[in-house]
């Protein structure tokens, strides 16, 4: 959520630039595969301190080493504290389009799943193996399991 929304005078409404802030956070989450600031494992006082630091523009997540520099630059622009400093969505799309689709992901924490680092000997031995991948059936957003009735 856009930190400007939580300022004391409550004069800031949510805007397209609020969505851009959230998009920047989402981009960081995609590259880190983590929840921002590890809130799930923090106690109440730690969460309050983190929120205050975010609201006072003193804290943002640290980019994951090895993440594409252009992508890091983009999501940092998106999560700027001041909405006027954030790009518009068409600028975000333009920057994403400018990325080279075959830029390697160079990180120990992030891997390019197409090339997991198999050398030629390993690829021969794994070529016919069946991998135990999770079923996507449990994640059907159209299933009754995710329907929420509004009263």
Chimera marker file (.cmm) of the C-alpha trace (Angstrom):
<marker_set name="trace">
<marker id="1" x="0.000" y="0.000" z="0.000" r="1" g="1" b="0" radius="0.5"/>
<marker id="2" x="1.235" y="3.460" z="-0.894" r="1" g="1" b="0" radius="0.5"/>
<marker id="3" x="2.863" y="4.980" z="2.219" r="1" g="1" b="0" radius="0.5"/>
<marker id="4" x="1.516" y="8.431" z="1.287" r="1" g="1" b="0" radius="0.5"/>
<marker id="5" x="-1.978" y="7.093" z="1.996" r="1" g="1" b="0" radius="0.5"/>
<marker id="6" x="-1.105" y="6.697" z="5.675" r="1" g="1" b="0" radius="0.5"/>
<marker id="7" x="0.210" y="10.209" z="6.315" r="1" g="1" b="0" radius="0.5"/>
<marker id="8" x="-1.231" y="11.913" z="9.381" r="1" g="1" b="0" radius="0.5"/>
<marker id="9" x="-3.436" y="14.461" z="7.597" r="1" g="1" b="0" radius="0.5"/>
<marker id="10" x="-4.988" y="11.691" z="5.438" r="1" g="1" b="0" radius="0.5"/>
<marker id="11" x="-5.285" y="14.106" z="2.511" r="1" g="1" b="0" radius="0.5"/>
<marker id="12" x="-3.778" y="11.721" z="-0.036" r="1" g="1" b="0" radius="0.5"/>
<marker id="13" x="-6.136" y="9.410" z="-1.866" r="1" g="1" b="0" radius="0.5"/>
<marker id="14" x="-5.111" y="6.304" z="-3.740" r="1" g="1" b="0" radius="0.5"/>
<marker id="15" x="-4.197" y="7.005" z="-7.357" r="1" g="1" b="0" radius="0.5"/>
<marker id="16" x="-2.558" y="5.386" z="-10.383" r="1" g="1" b="0" radius="0.5"/>
<marker id="17" x="0.762" y="6.313" z="-8.756" r="1" g="1" b="0" radius="0.5"/>
<marker id="18" x="-0.301" y="4.256" z="-5.709" r="1" g="1" b="0" radius="0.5"/>
<marker id="19" x="-0.710" y="1.283" z="-8.018" r="1" g="1" b="0" radius="0.5"/>
<marker id="20" x="2.762" y="1.964" z="-9.425" r="1" g="1" b="0" radius="0.5"/>
<marker id="21" x="4.182" y="1.877" z="-5.888" r="1" g="1" b="0" radius="0.5"/>
<marker id="22" x="2.511" y="-1.497" z="-5.324" r="1" g="1" b="0" radius="0.5"/>
<marker id="23" x="3.802" y="-2.737" z="-8.673" r="1" g="1" b="0" radius="0.5"/>
<marker id="24" x="7.351" y="-1.853" z="-7.609" r="1" g="1" b="0" radius="0.5"/>
<marker id="25" x="6.928" y="-3.861" z="-4.419" r="1" g="1" b="0" radius="0.5"/>
<marker id="26" x="5.480" y="-6.748" z="-6.441" r="1" g="1" b="0" radius="0.5"/>
<marker id="27" x="8.478" y="-6.648" z="-8.794" r="1" g="1" b="0" radius="0.5"/>
<marker id="28" x="10.795" y="-6.925" z="-5.780" r="1" g="1" b="0" radius="0.5"/>
<marker id="29" x="8.733" y="-9.855" z="-4.440" r="1" g="1" b="0" radius="0.5"/>
<marker id="30" x="8.990" y="-11.647" z="-7.785" r="1" g="1" b="0" radius="0.5"/>
<marker id="31" x="12.777" y="-11.406" z="-7.838" r="1" g="1" b="0" radius="0.5"/>
<marker id="32" x="13.260" y="-12.247" z="-4.181" r="1" g="1" b="0" radius="0.5"/>
<marker id="33" x="10.490" y="-14.827" z="-3.736" r="1" g="1" b="0" radius="0.5"/>
<marker id="34" x="10.021" y="-13.299" z="-0.290" r="1" g="1" b="0" radius="0.5"/>
<marker id="35" x="7.461" y="-11.234" z="1.538" r="1" g="1" b="0" radius="0.5"/>
<marker id="36" x="8.619" y="-7.645" z="2.063" r="1" g="1" b="0" radius="0.5"/>
<marker id="37" x="10.430" y="-7.153" z="5.354" r="1" g="1" b="0" radius="0.5"/>
<marker id="38" x="9.538" y="-10.691" z="6.433" r="1" g="1" b="0" radius="0.5"/>
<marker id="39" x="6.429" y="-9.397" z="8.258" r="1" g="1" b="0" radius="0.5"/>
<marker id="40" x="5.164" y="-12.910" z="8.946" r="1" g="1" b="0" radius="0.5"/>
<marker id="41" x="8.084" y="-13.548" z="11.299" r="1" g="1" b="0" radius="0.5"/>
<marker id="42" x="8.083" y="-10.197" z="13.112" r="1" g="1" b="0" radius="0.5"/>
<marker id="43" x="6.490" y="-9.306" z="16.410" r="1" g="1" b="0" radius="0.5"/>
<marker id="44" x="4.061" y="-6.411" z="16.789" r="1" g="1" b="0" radius="0.5"/>
<marker id="45" x="6.682" y="-3.862" z="17.880" r="1" g="1" b="0" radius="0.5"/>
<marker id="46" x="9.030" y="-4.756" z="15.017" r="1" g="1" b="0" radius="0.5"/>
<marker id="47" x="6.191" y="-4.331" z="12.529" r="1" g="1" b="0" radius="0.5"/>
<marker id="48" x="5.316" y="-0.909" z="13.937" r="1" g="1" b="0" radius="0.5"/>
<marker id="49" x="8.966" y="0.193" z="13.665" r="1" g="1" b="0" radius="0.5"/>
<marker id="50" x="9.248" y="-1.053" z="10.084" r="1" g="1" b="0" radius="0.5"/>
<marker id="51" x="5.995" y="0.676" z="9.090" r="1" g="1" b="0" radius="0.5"/>
<marker id="52" x="7.174" y="3.958" z="10.633" r="1" g="1" b="0" radius="0.5"/>
<marker id="53" x="10.471" y="3.729" z="8.770" r="1" g="1" b="0" radius="0.5"/>
<marker id="54" x="8.630" y="3.082" z="5.497" r="1" g="1" b="0" radius="0.5"/>
<marker id="55" x="6.245" y="5.990" z="6.114" r="1" g="1" b="0" radius="0.5"/>
<marker id="56" x="9.173" y="8.289" z="6.917" r="1" g="1" b="0" radius="0.5"/>
<marker id="57" x="10.961" y="7.243" z="3.709" r="1" g="1" b="0" radius="0.5"/>
<marker id="58" x="13.814" y="5.673" z="5.670" r="1" g="1" b="0" radius="0.5"/>
<marker id="59" x="13.327" y="2.062" z="4.612" r="1" g="1" b="0" radius="0.5"/>
<marker id="60" x="12.863" y="0.031" z="1.442" r="1" g="1" b="0" radius="0.5"/>
<marker id="61" x="13.785" y="-3.552" z="0.706" r="1" g="1" b="0" radius="0.5"/>
<marker id="62" x="17.304" y="-4.333" z="-0.444" r="1" g="1" b="0" radius="0.5"/>
<marker id="63" x="17.625" y="-5.560" z="-4.032" r="1" g="1" b="0" radius="0.5"/>
<marker id="64" x="18.564" y="-9.217" z="-4.353" r="1" g="1" b="0" radius="0.5"/>
<marker id="65" x="22.162" y="-9.640" z="-5.583" r="1" g="1" b="0" radius="0.5"/>
<marker id="66" x="22.292" y="-10.744" z="-9.195" r="1" g="1" b="0" radius="0.5"/>
<marker id="67" x="18.932" y="-9.265" z="-10.162" r="1" g="1" b="0" radius="0.5"/>
<marker id="68" x="18.987" y="-7.562" z="-13.552" r="1" g="1" b="0" radius="0.5"/>
<marker id="69" x="20.204" y="-3.985" z="-12.914" r="1" g="1" b="0" radius="0.5"/>
<marker id="70" x="17.582" y="-2.524" z="-15.267" r="1" g="1" b="0" radius="0.5"/>
<marker id="71" x="14.828" y="-4.315" z="-13.375" r="1" g="1" b="0" radius="0.5"/>
<marker id="72" x="16.164" y="-3.110" z="-10.005" r="1" g="1" b="0" radius="0.5"/>
<marker id="73" x="16.297" y="0.441" z="-11.345" r="1" g="1" b="0" radius="0.5"/>
<marker id="74" x="12.708" y="0.125" z="-12.565" r="1" g="1" b="0" radius="0.5"/>
<marker id="75" x="11.241" y="-1.136" z="-9.318" r="1" g="1" b="0" radius="0.5"/>
<marker id="76" x="13.165" y="1.457" z="-7.312" r="1" g="1" b="0" radius="0.5"/>
<marker id="77" x="11.598" y="4.164" z="-9.494" r="1" g="1" b="0" radius="0.5"/>
<marker id="78" x="8.190" y="2.609" z="-8.843" r="1" g="1" b="0" radius="0.5"/>
<marker id="79" x="8.516" y="2.614" z="-5.069" r="1" g="1" b="0" radius="0.5"/>
<marker id="80" x="9.708" y="6.223" z="-4.723" r="1" g="1" b="0" radius="0.5"/>
<marker id="81" x="8.144" y="7.875" z="-1.687" r="1" g="1" b="0" radius="0.5"/>
<marker id="82" x="6.809" y="10.870" z="-3.592" r="1" g="1" b="0" radius="0.5"/>
<marker id="83" x="4.162" y="9.912" z="-6.151" r="1" g="1" b="0" radius="0.5"/>
<marker id="84" x="5.340" y="12.559" z="-8.645" r="1" g="1" b="0" radius="0.5"/>
<marker id="85" x="8.720" y="10.776" z="-8.765" r="1" g="1" b="0" radius="0.5"/>
<marker id="86" x="7.120" y="7.458" z="-9.780" r="1" g="1" b="0" radius="0.5"/>
<marker id="87" x="6.736" y="6.585" z="-13.460" r="1" g="1" b="0" radius="0.5"/>
<marker id="88" x="3.416" y="6.273" z="-15.241" r="1" g="1" b="0" radius="0.5"/>
<marker id="89" x="2.341" y="2.793" z="-16.296" r="1" g="1" b="0" radius="0.5"/>
<marker id="90" x="3.171" y="3.490" z="-19.949" r="1" g="1" b="0" radius="0.5"/>
<marker id="91" x="6.726" y="4.368" z="-18.880" r="1" g="1" b="0" radius="0.5"/>
<marker id="92" x="6.938" y="1.112" z="-16.895" r="1" g="1" b="0" radius="0.5"/>
<marker id="93" x="5.762" y="-0.859" z="-19.922" r="1" g="1" b="0" radius="0.5"/>
<marker id="94" x="8.232" y="0.943" z="-22.165" r="1" g="1" b="0" radius="0.5"/>
<marker id="95" x="11.110" y="0.083" z="-19.820" r="1" g="1" b="0" radius="0.5"/>
<marker id="96" x="10.004" y="-3.549" z="-19.561" r="1" g="1" b="0" radius="0.5"/>
<marker id="97" x="9.825" y="-3.752" z="-23.350" r="1" g="1" b="0" radius="0.5"/>
<marker id="98" x="13.381" y="-2.437" z="-23.592" r="1" g="1" b="0" radius="0.5"/>
<marker id="99" x="14.793" y="-5.341" z="-21.572" r="1" g="1" b="0" radius="0.5"/>
<marker id="100" x="16.627" y="-7.980" z="-23.536" r="1" g="1" b="0" radius="0.5"/>
<marker id="101" x="14.482" y="-11.123" z="-23.151" r="1" g="1" b="0" radius="0.5"/>
<marker id="102" x="17.566" y="-13.310" z="-23.092" r="1" g="1" b="0" radius="0.5"/>
<marker id="103" x="19.410" y="-11.375" z="-20.388" r="1" g="1" b="0" radius="0.5"/>
<marker id="104" x="20.699" y="-14.088" z="-18.068" r="1" g="1" b="0" radius="0.5"/>
<marker id="105" x="19.645" y="-14.155" z="-14.459" r="1" g="1" b="0" radius="0.5"/>
<marker id="106" x="22.946" y="-14.161" z="-12.626" r="1" g="1" b="0" radius="0.5"/>
<marker id="107" x="22.165" y="-14.973" z="-9.028" r="1" g="1" b="0" radius="0.5"/>
<marker id="108" x="22.495" y="-17.769" z="-6.564" r="1" g="1" b="0" radius="0.5"/>
<marker id="109" x="19.024" y="-16.952" z="-5.253" r="1" g="1" b="0" radius="0.5"/>
<marker id="110" x="17.338" y="-16.579" z="-8.631" r="1" g="1" b="0" radius="0.5"/>
<marker id="111" x="17.804" y="-19.155" z="-11.350" r="1" g="1" b="0" radius="0.5"/>
<marker id="112" x="16.794" y="-19.315" z="-14.943" r="1" g="1" b="0" radius="0.5"/>
<marker id="113" x="14.591" y="-22.387" z="-14.756" r="1" g="1" b="0" radius="0.5"/>
<marker id="114" x="15.154" y="-23.204" z="-18.418" r="1" g="1" b="0" radius="0.5"/>
<marker id="115" x="18.868" y="-23.690" z="-17.873" r="1" g="1" b="0" radius="0.5"/>
<marker id="116" x="19.329" y="-24.945" z="-14.352" r="1" g="1" b="0" radius="0.5"/>
<marker id="117" x="23.009" y="-25.465" z="-14.984" r="1" g="1" b="0" radius="0.5"/>
<marker id="118" x="22.979" y="-28.977" z="-16.354" r="1" g="1" b="0" radius="0.5"/>
<marker id="119" x="26.130" y="-29.880" z="-18.194" r="1" g="1" b="0" radius="0.5"/>
<marker id="120" x="25.980" y="-32.221" z="-21.170" r="1" g="1" b="0" radius="0.5"/>
<marker id="121" x="26.529" y="-35.382" z="-19.076" r="1" g="1" b="0" radius="0.5"/>
<marker id="122" x="23.790" y="-34.446" z="-16.634" r="1" g="1" b="0" radius="0.5"/>
<marker id="123" x="21.342" y="-33.566" z="-19.382" r="1" g="1" b="0" radius="0.5"/>
<marker id="124" x="21.742" y="-37.016" z="-20.937" r="1" g="1" b="0" radius="0.5"/>
<marker id="125" x="20.994" y="-38.739" z="-17.651" r="1" g="1" b="0" radius="0.5"/>
<marker id="126" x="18.024" y="-36.498" z="-16.809" r="1" g="1" b="0" radius="0.5"/>
<marker id="127" x="16.577" y="-36.276" z="-20.293" r="1" g="1" b="0" radius="0.5"/>
<marker id="128" x="14.187" y="-39.168" z="-19.754" r="1" g="1" b="0" radius="0.5"/>
<marker id="129" x="13.535" y="-38.642" z="-16.049" r="1" g="1" b="0" radius="0.5"/>
<marker id="130" x="10.105" y="-37.623" z="-14.879" r="1" g="1" b="0" radius="0.5"/>
<marker id="131" x="10.252" y="-34.731" z="-12.454" r="1" g="1" b="0" radius="0.5"/>
<marker id="132" x="7.828" y="-34.572" z="-9.552" r="1" g="1" b="0" radius="0.5"/>
<marker id="133" x="6.349" y="-31.131" z="-10.101" r="1" g="1" b="0" radius="0.5"/>
<marker id="134" x="3.460" y="-29.764" z="-8.039" r="1" g="1" b="0" radius="0.5"/>
<marker id="135" x="0.032" y="-29.970" z="-9.587" r="1" g="1" b="0" radius="0.5"/>
<marker id="136" x="-1.526" y="-26.732" z="-10.744" r="1" g="1" b="0" radius="0.5"/>
<marker id="137" x="-5.011" y="-28.093" z="-10.054" r="1" g="1" b="0" radius="0.5"/>
<marker id="138" x="-4.851" y="-26.848" z="-6.473" r="1" g="1" b="0" radius="0.5"/>
<marker id="139" x="-4.403" y="-23.279" z="-7.676" r="1" g="1" b="0" radius="0.5"/>
<marker id="140" x="-7.430" y="-22.815" z="-9.906" r="1" g="1" b="0" radius="0.5"/>
<marker id="141" x="-8.703" y="-19.356" z="-8.974" r="1" g="1" b="0" radius="0.5"/>
<marker id="142" x="-12.050" y="-20.180" z="-10.553" r="1" g="1" b="0" radius="0.5"/>
<marker id="143" x="-12.713" y="-23.083" z="-8.207" r="1" g="1" b="0" radius="0.5"/>
<marker id="144" x="-15.369" y="-22.876" z="-5.504" r="1" g="1" b="0" radius="0.5"/>
<marker id="145" x="-12.588" y="-22.931" z="-2.955" r="1" g="1" b="0" radius="0.5"/>
<marker id="146" x="-11.724" y="-19.286" z="-3.735" r="1" g="1" b="0" radius="0.5"/>
<marker id="147" x="-15.237" y="-17.895" z="-4.162" r="1" g="1" b="0" radius="0.5"/>
<marker id="148" x="-15.990" y="-15.290" z="-1.563" r="1" g="1" b="0" radius="0.5"/>
<marker id="149" x="-19.579" y="-14.440" z="-0.873" r="1" g="1" b="0" radius="0.5"/>
<marker id="150" x="-20.204" y="-10.774" z="-0.089" r="1" g="1" b="0" radius="0.5"/>
<marker id="151" x="-23.007" y="-10.133" z="2.324" r="1" g="1" b="0" radius="0.5"/>
<link id1="1" id2="2" r="1" g="1" b="0" radius="0.2"/>
<link id1="2" id2="3" r="1" g="1" b="0" radius="0.2"/>
<link id1="3" id2="4" r="1" g="1" b="0" radius="0.2"/>
<link id1="4" id2="5" r="1" g="1" b="0" radius="0.2"/>
<link id1="5" id2="6" r="1" g="1" b="0" radius="0.2"/>
<link id1="6" id2="7" r="1" g="1" b="0" radius="0.2"/>
<link id1="7" id2="8" r="1" g="1" b="0" radius="0.2"/>
<link id1="8" id2="9" r="1" g="1" b="0" radius="0.2"/>
<link id1="9" id2="10" r="1" g="1" b="0" radius="0.2"/>
<link id1="10" id2="11" r="1" g="1" b="0" radius="0.2"/>
<link id1="11" id2="12" r="1" g="1" b="0" radius="0.2"/>
<link id1="12" id2="13" r="1" g="1" b="0" radius="0.2"/>
<link id1="13" id2="14" r="1" g="1" b="0" radius="0.2"/>
<link id1="14" id2="15" r="1" g="1" b="0" radius="0.2"/>
<link id1="15" id2="16" r="1" g="1" b="0" radius="0.2"/>
<link id1="16" id2="17" r="1" g="1" b="0" radius="0.2"/>
<link id1="17" id2="18" r="1" g="1" b="0" radius="0.2"/>
<link id1="18" id2="19" r="1" g="1" b="0" radius="0.2"/>
<link id1="19" id2="20" r="1" g="1" b="0" radius="0.2"/>
<link id1="20" id2="21" r="1" g="1" b="0" radius="0.2"/>
<link id1="21" id2="22" r="1" g="1" b="0" radius="0.2"/>
<link id1="22" id2="23" r="1" g="1" b="0" radius="0.2"/>
<link id1="23" id2="24" r="1" g="1" b="0" radius="0.2"/>
<link id1="24" id2="25" r="1" g="1" b="0" radius="0.2"/>
<link id1="25" id2="26" r="1" g="1" b="0" radius="0.2"/>
<link id1="26" id2="27" r="1" g="1" b="0" radius="0.2"/>
<link id1="27" id2="28" r="1" g="1" b="0" radius="0.2"/>
<link id1="28" id2="29" r="1" g="1" b="0" radius="0.2"/>
<link id1="29" id2="30" r="1" g="1" b="0" radius="0.2"/>
<link id1="30" id2="31" r="1" g="1" b="0" radius="0.2"/>
<link id1="31" id2="32" r="1" g="1" b="0" radius="0.2"/>
<link id1="32" id2="33" r="1" g="1" b="0" radius="0.2"/>
<link id1="33" id2="34" r="1" g="1" b="0" radius="0.2"/>
<link id1="34" id2="35" r="1" g="1" b="0" radius="0.2"/>
<link id1="35" id2="36" r="1" g="1" b="0" radius="0.2"/>
<link id1="36" id2="37" r="1" g="1" b="0" radius="0.2"/>
<link id1="37" id2="38" r="1" g="1" b="0" radius="0.2"/>
<link id1="38" id2="39" r="1" g="1" b="0" radius="0.2"/>
<link id1="39" id2="40" r="1" g="1" b="0" radius="0.2"/>
<link id1="40" id2="41" r="1" g="1" b="0" radius="0.2"/>
<link id1="41" id2="42" r="1" g="1" b="0" radius="0.2"/>
<link id1="42" id2="43" r="1" g="1" b="0" radius="0.2"/>
<link id1="43" id2="44" r="1" g="1" b="0" radius="0.2"/>
<link id1="44" id2="45" r="1" g="1" b="0" radius="0.2"/>
<link id1="45" id2="46" r="1" g="1" b="0" radius="0.2"/>
<link id1="46" id2="47" r="1" g="1" b="0" radius="0.2"/>
<link id1="47" id2="48" r="1" g="1" b="0" radius="0.2"/>
<link id1="48" id2="49" r="1" g="1" b="0" radius="0.2"/>
<link id1="49" id2="50" r="1" g="1" b="0" radius="0.2"/>
<link id1="50" id2="51" r="1" g="1" b="0" radius="0.2"/>
<link id1="51" id2="52" r="1" g="1" b="0" radius="0.2"/>
<link id1="52" id2="53" r="1" g="1" b="0" radius="0.2"/>
<link id1="53" id2="54" r="1" g="1" b="0" radius="0.2"/>
<link id1="54" id2="55" r="1" g="1" b="0" radius="0.2"/>
<link id1="55" id2="56" r="1" g="1" b="0" radius="0.2"/>
<link id1="56" id2="57" r="1" g="1" b="0" radius="0.2"/>
<link id1="57" id2="58" r="1" g="1" b="0" radius="0.2"/>
<link id1="58" id2="59" r="1" g="1" b="0" radius="0.2"/>
<link id1="59" id2="60" r="1" g="1" b="0" radius="0.2"/>
<link id1="60" id2="61" r="1" g="1" b="0" radius="0.2"/>
<link id1="61" id2="62" r="1" g="1" b="0" radius="0.2"/>
<link id1="62" id2="63" r="1" g="1" b="0" radius="0.2"/>
<link id1="63" id2="64" r="1" g="1" b="0" radius="0.2"/>
<link id1="64" id2="65" r="1" g="1" b="0" radius="0.2"/>
<link id1="65" id2="66" r="1" g="1" b="0" radius="0.2"/>
<link id1="66" id2="67" r="1" g="1" b="0" radius="0.2"/>
<link id1="67" id2="68" r="1" g="1" b="0" radius="0.2"/>
<link id1="68" id2="69" r="1" g="1" b="0" radius="0.2"/>
<link id1="69" id2="70" r="1" g="1" b="0" radius="0.2"/>
<link id1="70" id2="71" r="1" g="1" b="0" radius="0.2"/>
<link id1="71" id2="72" r="1" g="1" b="0" radius="0.2"/>
<link id1="72" id2="73" r="1" g="1" b="0" radius="0.2"/>
<link id1="73" id2="74" r="1" g="1" b="0" radius="0.2"/>
<link id1="74" id2="75" r="1" g="1" b="0" radius="0.2"/>
<link id1="75" id2="76" r="1" g="1" b="0" radius="0.2"/>
<link id1="76" id2="77" r="1" g="1" b="0" radius="0.2"/>
<link id1="77" id2="78" r="1" g="1" b="0" radius="0.2"/>
<link id1="78" id2="79" r="1" g="1" b="0" radius="0.2"/>
<link id1="79" id2="80" r="1" g="1" b="0" radius="0.2"/>
<link id1="80" id2="81" r="1" g="1" b="0" radius="0.2"/>
<link id1="81" id2="82" r="1" g="1" b="0" radius="0.2"/>
<link id1="82" id2="83" r="1" g="1" b="0" radius="0.2"/>
<link id1="83" id2="84" r="1" g="1" b="0" radius="0.2"/>
<link id1="84" id2="85" r="1" g="1" b="0" radius="0.2"/>
<link id1="85" id2="86" r="1" g="1" b="0" radius="0.2"/>
<link id1="86" id2="87" r="1" g="1" b="0" radius="0.2"/>
<link id1="87" id2="88" r="1" g="1" b="0" radius="0.2"/>
<link id1="88" id2="89" r="1" g="1" b="0" radius="0.2"/>
<link id1="89" id2="90" r="1" g="1" b="0" radius="0.2"/>
<link id1="90" id2="91" r="1" g="1" b="0" radius="0.2"/>
<link id1="91" id2="92" r="1" g="1" b="0" radius="0.2"/>
<link id1="92" id2="93" r="1" g="1" b="0" radius="0.2"/>
<link id1="93" id2="94" r="1" g="1" b="0" radius="0.2"/>
<link id1="94" id2="95" r="1" g="1" b="0" radius="0.2"/>
<link id1="95" id2="96" r="1" g="1" b="0" radius="0.2"/>
<link id1="96" id2="97" r="1" g="1" b="0" radius="0.2"/>
<link id1="97" id2="98" r="1" g="1" b="0" radius="0.2"/>
<link id1="98" id2="99" r="1" g="1" b="0" radius="0.2"/>
<link id1="99" id2="100" r="1" g="1" b="0" radius="0.2"/>
<link id1="100" id2="101" r="1" g="1" b="0" radius="0.2"/>
<link id1="101" id2="102" r="1" g="1" b="0" radius="0.2"/>
<link id1="102" id2="103" r="1" g="1" b="0" radius="0.2"/>
<link id1="103" id2="104" r="1" g="1" b="0" radius="0.2"/>
<link id1="104" id2="105" r="1" g="1" b="0" radius="0.2"/>
<link id1="105" id2="106" r="1" g="1" b="0" radius="0.2"/>
<link id1="106" id2="107" r="1" g="1" b="0" radius="0.2"/>
<link id1="107" id2="108" r="1" g="1" b="0" radius="0.2"/>
<link id1="108" id2="109" r="1" g="1" b="0" radius="0.2"/>
<link id1="109" id2="110" r="1" g="1" b="0" radius="0.2"/>
<link id1="110" id2="111" r="1" g="1" b="0" radius="0.2"/>
<link id1="111" id2="112" r="1" g="1" b="0" radius="0.2"/>
<link id1="112" id2="113" r="1" g="1" b="0" radius="0.2"/>
<link id1="113" id2="114" r="1" g="1" b="0" radius="0.2"/>
<link id1="114" id2="115" r="1" g="1" b="0" radius="0.2"/>
<link id1="115" id2="116" r="1" g="1" b="0" radius="0.2"/>
<link id1="116" id2="117" r="1" g="1" b="0" radius="0.2"/>
<link id1="117" id2="118" r="1" g="1" b="0" radius="0.2"/>
<link id1="118" id2="119" r="1" g="1" b="0" radius="0.2"/>
<link id1="119" id2="120" r="1" g="1" b="0" radius="0.2"/>
<link id1="120" id2="121" r="1" g="1" b="0" radius="0.2"/>
<link id1="121" id2="122" r="1" g="1" b="0" radius="0.2"/>
<link id1="122" id2="123" r="1" g="1" b="0" radius="0.2"/>
<link id1="123" id2="124" r="1" g="1" b="0" radius="0.2"/>
<link id1="124" id2="125" r="1" g="1" b="0" radius="0.2"/>
<link id1="125" id2="126" r="1" g="1" b="0" radius="0.2"/>
<link id1="126" id2="127" r="1" g="1" b="0" radius="0.2"/>
<link id1="127" id2="128" r="1" g="1" b="0" radius="0.2"/>
<link id1="128" id2="129" r="1" g="1" b="0" radius="0.2"/>
<link id1="129" id2="130" r="1" g="1" b="0" radius="0.2"/>
<link id1="130" id2="131" r="1" g="1" b="0" radius="0.2"/>
<link id1="131" id2="132" r="1" g="1" b="0" radius="0.2"/>
<link id1="132" id2="133" r="1" g="1" b="0" radius="0.2"/>
<link id1="133" id2="134" r="1" g="1" b="0" radius="0.2"/>
<link id1="134" id2="135" r="1" g="1" b="0" radius="0.2"/>
<link id1="135" id2="136" r="1" g="1" b="0" radius="0.2"/>
<link id1="136" id2="137" r="1" g="1" b="0" radius="0.2"/>
<link id1="137" id2="138" r="1" g="1" b="0" radius="0.2"/>
<link id1="138" id2="139" r="1" g="1" b="0" radius="0.2"/>
<link id1="139" id2="140" r="1" g="1" b="0" radius="0.2"/>
<link id1="140" id2="141" r="1" g="1" b="0" radius="0.2"/>
<link id1="141" id2="142" r="1" g="1" b="0" radius="0.2"/>
<link id1="142" id2="143" r="1" g="1" b="0" radius="0.2"/>
<link id1="143" id2="144" r="1" g="1" b="0" radius="0.2"/>
<link id1="144" id2="145" r="1" g="1" b="0" radius="0.2"/>
<link id1="145" id2="146" r="1" g="1" b="0" radius="0.2"/>
<link id1="146" id2="147" r="1" g="1" b="0" radius="0.2"/>
<link id1="147" id2="148" r="1" g="1" b="0" radius="0.2"/>
<link id1="148" id2="149" r="1" g="1" b="0" radius="0.2"/>
<link id1="149" id2="150" r="1" g="1" b="0" radius="0.2"/>
<link id1="150" id2="151" r="1" g="1" b="0" radius="0.2"/>
</marker_set>
